[in-house]
């Protein structure tokens, strides 16, 4: 997490992270950061410009880097800030591309004949510093994204979704159910809207399977009643049952479980609400039945 380095954060608290589309100034800042690392030879270990005497790396082979970059991310020009109207996905691809190839460059032994230092590199320190700087820009831009320790850009979502994602760790004893939940969680972390929609569908599939876990292969309704019986407080159990019925109806009405032409489409700005609501119910049912890791 980025430290509160700015006056406005210390006095007013951090701004809400509510932007799914990168603001233009955030995009420029991210492009500028990667370009500055290129200019500072942080890519020289991967794209070395060898000293003429063959005794170490003297800098970055920009031509090799540029060709590789444009082949893998064709929406970008070089220098990076020369690119206009960069799609968000190209920016995220660039961040992941850079994170995998970057290494902190530091001057090593001096070569007097060719007047340059031989560069030394620290991959771990470079990746750590790069991730911190990327995430600071994403936080200050109020985006819903972060560069995770896996060096992949992930969508953190709303505060409610972030809390549910951290708790959505099943240990049900049903391999298929666990896989559905984990897959839903993984997909929902994606910055791609299509992946998040698929993650929502996987969570609904998991919910339907969870209803059958108490009586595998048996009566679904009786299994759901048995699952609810783990909740001792009767008024609260009735509340949870009503929520299960309501979410079942939502799954059948919208294109979450079935995709016939008559099904309603979930709007993109409804994904977080539905994912948080259903995952909260699934977590509660798993916790009460002692099936949560």
DAZI-V384183 format. One line per field, one symbol per residue. ss: DSSP state (H for helix, E for strand, L for the rest). psi: psi as a letter, one per 30 degrees, with the letter a starting at -180 (. if undefined). A space follows every 10 residues. Layout:
# DAZI-V384183
ss=???
psi=???
This chain:
# DAZI-V384183
ss=LLLLLLHHHH HHLLLLLLEL LLLHHHHHHH HHHHHHHHHL LLLLLLLEEE LLLLLLEEEE LHHHHHHHHH HHLLLLLLLH HHLLLLLHHH HHHHHHHHHH HLLEEEEEEE ELLLLEEEEE EEHHHHHHHH HHHHHHHHHH LLELEEELLL LLEEELLLHH HHHHHHHLLE LLLLHHHHHH HHHHHHHHLL LLHHHHHHHH HHHHHHHHHH LLHHHLLLLH HHHHHHHHLL LLLHHHHHHH HHHHHHHHHH HHHELLLLLL LLLELLLHHH HHHHHHHHHH HHHHHHHHLL LEL
psi=kklifkeeee eflklkjgjf kklefeeeee eeeeeeeefg gfgfeeikjk kfggilkfak jeeeeeeeef efiffklkle ffklhkkeee eeeeeeeeef flkkkkkbkk jeeghlkkkl kjeeeeeeee eeeeeeeeef gglglljlff gkklkfalee eeeeeffijl iffjeeeeee eeeeeeeffk fkeeeeeeee eeeeeeeeee fgffikgake eeeeeeefff jejeeeeeee eeeeeeeeee efelieelhl ffkkkklegf eeeeeeeeee eeeeeeefgh gk.
